[in-house]
Amino acid sequence: MRQTNAEGAPVGIARFMALVAACLTMVAQLHAQETPLGKLSGRVQVAGVIVKPPPLPVFKNRAYCGRVVANETMQVGANGGLANTIITLHALGAPKQIQPKTITLDNRACAFVPHAQIALLGGELVLKNSDPILHTVHARIGGETLFNVGLPHWRRVTERLDRPGLMRINCDVLHTWMSAVIMVTTTPFFAVSGPSGEFAIDELPPGEYRVEAWHEKLGAKSARVVIGAGQPAAIDFVYAAAARS
C-alpha cells in the first residue's frame, strides 16, 4: 500500500519536494552571502554667506529651561556642513525587506532629542520625558494630527508608525521653541547627516538607487547613484544659502 502524507501526496514525492525547497533556499542564501554589498557616503553643505539663526526664546519654565535654547532647525558647522538633513536611498529594482525597528524620542533639557530621525513604516516610536517638567508630543503629517500625548516625567508611551511621510512634532504646553521631525519611510536605507554634514549608508545591495535629501529649512534634492558589488560610492548635496526660508 502506497503511503501518503497529511495532504494526500505520496510520501516519496513529498520528501523530494521538501529536499528541492531546502536546496533552493540554501542556494539563495549562498548567493546573497557571495554578493558583496556596497556603501554610499557623502556630505551635505550650504554654499554662500551663512547667517547663523539666533537662539530661540523661552516663554515658560525658564527656571529650568533658561531664557533661550539652541535653534536646531538650521545647524551649519565647519566649511558649511549641514546637520540634520534626512537622506533616504530608494532602490529602483526590487526593494530589500527588513524588520522595522523601534526608535525613541526624548524630551531632554527642554528640547526633543534627537531633533531629526528616520523610521521604517510599521515600526514603533517610544516617547519619554527626561525632564522634571511636563511636556507633550504633538505629531502631525500635513495638517492631520496623528497623536498628541501628555508626558509627565514618569510616563512612557509607545506609538506605532503606520503612516508614511514627514512627521512634524511640537510641544503644546507653551514650549513654542520645541520641534522635531521624523521621516517615516518604506526604504531600509537611510541616514541623518551629522554635525559636519557627513553621512554614510552601509550594506547596500548592488543596483541603481534614487537618493533623496530633505532639510526642514532648505527643502529637497534628489539624484541617482549606482552601487557596485563591494564598491564604495559617494555623492554630495549642496544647498544655496539664499534658499533659506
Wavefront OBJ file of the C-alpha trace (Angstrom):
o trace
v 0.000 0.000 0.000
v 1.425 3.396 -1.016
v 1.937 5.825 1.877
v 0.712 9.408 1.700
v 1.273 12.468 3.872
v -1.400 14.614 5.565
v -2.082 16.468 2.292
v -2.602 13.212 0.410
v 0.642 13.353 -1.604
v 2.834 10.226 -1.851
v 5.499 10.287 0.864
v 8.348 9.870 -1.628
v 7.232 12.834 -3.723
v 6.647 14.963 -0.623
v 10.153 14.227 0.636
v 11.611 15.015 -2.766
v 9.776 18.358 -2.954
v 10.906 19.272 0.568
v 14.504 18.469 -0.404
v 14.229 20.646 -3.528
v 12.843 23.549 -1.489
v 15.653 23.234 1.049
v 18.263 23.199 -1.729
v 16.785 26.291 -3.368
v 16.816 28.112 -0.026
v 20.473 27.188 0.512
v 21.388 28.364 -2.987
v 19.641 31.704 -2.422
v 21.403 32.151 0.908
v 24.783 31.313 -0.581
v 24.181 33.722 -3.456
v 23.286 36.509 -1.011
v 26.414 35.773 1.007
v 28.623 35.730 -2.085
v 27.359 39.069 -3.426
v 29.471 41.799 -1.797
v 27.483 44.728 -0.501
v 28.304 48.332 -1.276
v 28.366 51.598 0.637
v 27.276 55.174 -0.034
v 28.842 58.136 1.734
v 28.681 61.852 1.202
v 28.292 65.295 2.653
v 25.562 67.918 2.782
v 26.655 71.529 2.815
v 25.437 75.086 2.418
v 27.226 77.347 -0.063
v 27.322 81.121 0.160
v 27.004 83.549 3.046
v 25.625 81.687 6.048
v 23.739 83.604 8.712
v 23.539 81.634 11.936
v 19.988 81.691 13.310
v 19.618 83.257 16.754
v 18.699 81.136 19.792
v 15.006 80.565 20.412
v 13.353 82.462 23.276
v 11.837 80.524 26.159
v 8.459 81.679 27.465
v 7.688 79.058 30.089
v 9.603 77.085 32.748
v 12.534 79.482 32.489
v 13.784 78.429 35.913
v 14.583 75.028 34.418
v 14.989 75.690 30.667
v 16.783 79.035 30.783
v 15.917 82.173 28.823
v 16.938 80.792 25.397
v 17.659 77.422 23.775
v 19.677 76.462 20.692
v 17.963 76.621 17.311
v 18.407 73.133 15.806
v 16.404 73.822 12.644
v 19.485 75.218 10.891
v 22.768 73.830 12.195
v 25.706 74.683 9.942
v 29.161 73.531 11.007
v 32.695 73.976 9.739
v 33.066 74.521 5.985
v 29.325 74.809 5.571
v 28.465 71.267 6.689
v 24.703 70.961 7.264
v 23.437 68.772 10.115
v 20.017 67.131 10.485
v 19.499 66.508 6.758
v 17.441 63.382 6.130
v 18.938 61.074 3.471
v 16.893 58.204 2.029
v 18.008 55.713 -0.612
v 15.312 54.086 -2.764
v 16.132 51.005 -4.836
v 14.906 51.231 -8.425
v 14.723 47.439 -8.542
v 13.190 45.034 -6.029
v 13.342 46.624 -2.546
v 15.028 44.837 0.330
v 12.701 43.663 3.076
v 13.751 44.354 6.655
v 12.107 44.207 10.053
v 11.178 47.672 11.358
v 12.997 48.792 14.499
v 11.904 50.812 17.496
v 13.125 54.403 17.749
v 12.974 56.774 20.725
v 12.110 60.450 21.056
v 13.129 62.007 24.366
v 12.275 65.347 25.956
v 15.628 66.400 27.360
v 16.849 69.810 28.525
v 13.705 71.404 27.057
v 14.335 70.006 23.560
v 13.305 66.952 21.546
v 16.217 64.509 21.236
v 17.112 63.669 18.539
v 15.889 66.627 16.529
v 15.735 64.675 13.234
v 15.458 60.945 12.660
v 14.099 58.317 10.276
v 11.945 55.255 10.893
v 10.634 52.358 8.856
v 6.917 52.152 8.240
v 5.379 49.722 10.718
v 7.958 50.390 13.426
v 7.348 51.812 16.869
v 8.186 55.159 18.444
v 8.861 55.290 22.183
v 8.090 58.674 23.754
v 9.700 59.605 27.044
v 10.455 62.648 29.178
v 13.795 63.006 30.958
v 12.902 66.475 32.258
v 11.227 67.150 35.632
v 8.584 69.328 33.921
v 5.528 68.453 31.845
v 5.887 68.109 28.075
v 3.594 66.981 25.271
v 4.359 65.288 21.953
v 2.017 66.516 19.228
v 2.733 64.729 15.926
v 1.270 65.780 12.581
v 1.569 64.779 8.945
v 0.458 67.790 6.965
v -2.461 69.274 8.877
v -3.583 65.957 10.372
v -2.830 65.065 13.977
v -1.524 61.514 14.404
v -1.247 61.658 18.184
v -0.975 64.224 20.963
v 0.421 62.751 24.161
v 0.937 64.374 27.550
v 4.233 63.291 29.118
v 4.915 63.904 32.779
v 8.368 62.762 33.842
v 7.210 59.306 34.927
v 5.252 58.424 31.779
v 6.438 56.469 28.730
v 4.236 55.881 25.662
v 4.715 53.732 22.538
v 3.122 54.756 19.237
v 3.006 52.627 16.092
v 4.243 54.350 12.932
v 1.660 53.209 10.393
v 1.597 56.277 8.124
v 4.427 57.082 5.687
v 5.529 60.669 5.309
v 7.150 63.546 7.135
v 6.022 63.822 10.724
v 6.460 67.207 12.430
v 6.432 67.291 16.213
v 5.787 70.119 18.659
v 5.198 70.572 22.390
v 1.836 72.162 23.170
v 2.347 73.335 26.772
v 3.595 76.761 25.626
v 7.021 75.288 24.794
v 6.856 77.005 21.405
v 10.586 76.619 20.733
v 10.475 72.795 20.773
v 10.283 70.941 17.457
v 11.422 67.710 15.836
v 10.985 65.874 12.530
v 10.673 62.153 11.818
v 10.613 60.769 8.280
v 8.579 57.545 8.155
v 9.658 55.650 5.042
v 9.374 52.291 3.302
v 13.074 52.035 2.447
v 15.523 50.447 4.913
v 18.432 52.538 3.599
v 18.738 55.924 5.272
v 20.886 58.248 7.364
v 20.816 61.672 9.030
v 23.735 63.992 8.363
v 25.955 64.709 11.362
v 27.403 67.990 12.690
v 29.868 68.284 9.780
v 27.241 67.345 7.182
v 28.642 63.875 6.574
v 26.548 60.711 6.206
v 27.096 57.040 5.338
v 24.788 54.146 4.451
v 26.256 50.622 4.601
v 25.259 47.145 3.414
v 23.701 48.209 0.118
v 22.851 45.513 -2.436
v 24.303 46.314 -5.877
v 21.985 48.247 -8.170
v 20.630 51.662 -9.103
v 19.096 53.915 -6.475
v 17.346 57.255 -6.172
v 18.911 59.318 -3.379
v 16.766 61.944 -1.675
v 17.958 64.655 0.683
v 15.500 66.698 2.738
v 16.106 69.560 5.143
v 13.346 71.308 7.068
v 14.512 74.810 6.079
v 16.175 74.231 2.720
v 13.858 71.693 1.116
v 14.500 68.600 -1.011
v 17.102 67.477 -3.529
v 17.468 64.174 -5.380
v 19.943 62.307 -7.553
v 20.615 58.824 -8.899
v 23.527 56.633 -7.982
v 24.743 53.164 -8.970
v 26.107 50.937 -6.200
v 28.590 48.313 -7.374
v 29.171 44.970 -5.657
v 31.588 45.580 -2.813
v 32.299 49.082 -4.079
v 32.049 52.413 -2.256
v 30.142 55.253 -3.902
v 29.939 58.918 -2.979
v 27.513 61.758 -3.508
v 27.316 65.292 -2.111
v 24.384 67.678 -1.842
v 24.902 71.441 -1.889
v 22.225 73.921 -0.866
v 22.405 77.625 -1.627
v 22.316 79.808 1.473
v 19.818 82.054 -0.316
v 17.332 79.140 -0.393
v 16.622 79.566 3.302
v 13.010 80.233 4.243
l 1 2 3 4 5 6 7 8 9 10 11 12 13 14 15 16 17 18 19 20 21 22 23 24 25 26 27 28 29 30 31 32 33 34 35 36 37 38 39 40 41 42 43 44 45 46 47 48 49 50 51 52 53 54 55 56 57 58 59 60 61 62 63 64 65 66 67 68 69 70 71 72 73 74 75 76 77 78 79 80 81 82 83 84 85 86 87 88 89 90 91 92 93 94 95 96 97 98 99 100 101 102 103 104 105 106 107 108 109 110 111 112 113 114 115 116 117 118 119 120 121 122 123 124 125 126 127 128 129 130 131 132 133 134 135 136 137 138 139 140 141 142 143 144 145 146 147 148 149 150 151 152 153 154 155 156 157 158 159 160 161 162 163 164 165 166 167 168 169 170 171 172 173 174 175 176 177 178 179 180 181 182 183 184 185 186 187 188 189 190 191 192 193 194 195 196 197 198 199 200 201 202 203 204 205 206 207 208 209 210 211 212 213 214 215 216 217 218 219 220 221 222 223 224 225 226 227 228 229 230 231 232 233 234 235 236 237 238 239 240 241 242 243 244 245
